[in-house]
C-alpha cells in the first residue's frame, strides 16, 4: 500500500514471503499525496471522496507555507490514485476539491 515493495527482494526465501506476495496482489489502496485548491487544512482521519463515495482516508495534512494551500498524504483506492486525478476531501462537512500528486509535493 505504501508503494515501497521495491525494498523487498522476493527472489530469496524469508519468513513472511508468502503473506507479502499475497498482500501485494490483493491491496486496494495506495499511499499518495494531494494538494487542495485552497487554504483549507486536511487532517488525519478525514475521508477522501470520488463521485460522492468514500474512497480513502487522510493520514496527515497541513497548510504549505511555500504553496500557500492545503496539502496532505493518505491512502486512496488504487482505481483513483493516478497523479492528476480529482478527488474531494470532507473538511467540516464541506467537500473541498483536491488533486492527487506524488508524495513529494514541492520540488
N, C-alpha and C positions, 0 to 999 in steps of 0.2 A: 504494500500500500504506500509506503514511503518512497518508492522508486529508487531503492538502494540495493537491489538484489545483485548488482554488478560486483559487490564486495565479497560475495559468496562464490567459492569455486565448487560448482556442482559436479565436476569431473572426479572428485575424490569422495570416498565414503566418510561419513561423520555421523554422530548421534543427532537425530532430528532431521536428517536429509529428506526422508520420505514425506514428512509433515510439511517441510518448507516447499518442496516441489508441488505438493497438493495445494497448499495455500497460494502459491504463485499462479496457478491456473484458475483458482476459484475466487480471487478477490474481486470486489465490485467497486471499491473506492480507491482514489488516487490522491496523494498529497499534492496540492497545488497552492499557488499564491493567487491573490486577486487584488485589484485596485478599484475603489469606488470612484464615482464621477463627482463626488463632493466631499465635504469635510466631516461627514458622519463617521463615527468610530465603531467599527465592528468589534465584538467581544467574544471571548471563549464561550462556546455553547450555543451561540446564535445559529439559527437554521439558514441553510442555503437553498434557495428555490429555483426551479426551472419549470416553466409552464404551470405555475401555481401548485407545484408538488415539491415536497421536501426531498432534495437530492444530495444533501451533505450537511456537515457541521463545521463550524469555525473552531480552530484550536487556539488562535491568538490574533490580535489585531490592535492597531494603534493609528494615530494621526502621523503621517510622514511630514517632518518639518522641511524636507527637501522638495517633495512633490506637492505639499500642501493639500493632500487628500487622504482619505482613509485607506489603509492597506491592511492585508492580513494573510493568514495561512489557514488551510483547512483541508478536510477530506471531502471529495466530491465524487459522485458516481462517474465511473470511467467513461461512460457514454457522453458526458457533458464536460469532460476535463480538458478538451483541446484548447490550446492557447488562443485567445481572442474570442472565445465563446462568451455570450452574455448570460449572466446569472443575476439573481436578486438576493439580497441579504435582508432578513427581517430584523430591523432595528426599531425597538419600541413600537411594535405593531405597524410599522411602515416599511414597505418593501422598497429598498434602495438598489438602483442598478449598479452592477459591477462587471468587471471584465476579468476573465481567467488569464493569469500570466504565469510564467515560470517562477519558482520560489525566489529567485534573485530579481527583485522588483526594480531596484535602482542600479543603473550601470555606472 
